[in-house]
Amino acid sequence: MGGEEQTGPQRKAAANQFCLGGIKIPEEEGGWRAEPLDLIILDLVRRRDGAIRDDELLEMLRTMIKDISLPELNRVLMRLELRGKVNVSAQKKGKVITLAKVRET
């Protein structure tokens, strides 16, 4: 890159790579998200006034992240629930995710 001109395919290949800690990871090989899925989910729940159904959440996530699956969403929701960030309750049709109340000590 020291003064050499890149051709179209080289420029495109360089643009399709992520750089993380000096390691370049091609996008096709499952590159990294710019923001953790946990934070994306928390942000989406907050934007919906603190409550959202799991099918709505999955639909919103699929518009942002094409390759997200229901099992992956469930794993992240379980992590968030164990950390005390959200509450997940079962309903007749699916689940409802709500932000957990902050406990005062």
N, C-alpha and C positions, 0 to 999 in steps of 0.2 A: 504494500500500500504506500510505500515511500516514493511517491511521484509517478508510479505506473498507472496507466489508464486501464480501467476495467471495462470489459465488453458487456453487452446486454445480459447474457446468461450468467456471467460471473457476478454482476451487480445484483441480479435477482437472487442468486444463491446466497450471497452475503446478506441480503435483506431478509431472507427466510431463516436466519439463525438468531438464536438468543445467546446472550453472553451473560454467564453467571459465574462470578468469581474467577474470571479468566478462562472458563471452560465454555466453548461454543457448542451448543446443542441444536441440531437441526430441528425445525418445526415438525417435519414428518415423523421424527422419532419420538413423538410425545413430549415436545418441549414443555417448558415451565409456564405456569400462569403468572401473570404480573402480580396478582393478588391472591392470597390463599382462599380456598373455597369457603372456609369457615367465616371469614370476614365478609365475603360476598353475600352469603346466606343471612348473616346478622343484619347487614345493611338492607337487604330486601324485606326482611321481616319488619324492621323499623319503619321503612317507607310505607308499609301497609298497616300502620297504626298498632304495631306490636302483635298482630295475629294474621296467619295465613294458612290455607289448606295445603297439604303436601303436593297435590296434583297441580295447583296453581303455581307453587314454588318451582316444581320441576319444569313446568312449561316456561316460566320466566328464565330459569337457568339455561334451558335448551336454546333460547334465543341468543344467549350470551356465550355459552359453551356448548358446542355442537355434540360432543361425545360424552356427555354426562349420562349416567345410568341411574335407575332407581336404587339398586344396591349401593352405589357410591354415595348417593344422597342420604340413604339411611345410615351408612357408616358415619358420615359427617354429623348428622343430626344426633346420633348416639354420643359422639364425642362432645358435642356442644351441651347435651343434656347432662352428661357426667361431670362436666366442668361447671355446671350450674348457670349456663348462659341462656338456655331455652327450656321450655317445658313442652313435651310432645304428648298429646292425649289422643286416644283412639276414639273415633266417631263411627257412626254406621257406615259412612262412605269415606274411607281414608283416615287421615290424621290431621290434627290441627296443631300448628307450631305457634307458640306464644313466647314472648320474651319473659325471662324469669324476673321476678321482683328482686330488687337489691335489698339484701338483709342488712339491717343496721346492727352493729355490735356494741 
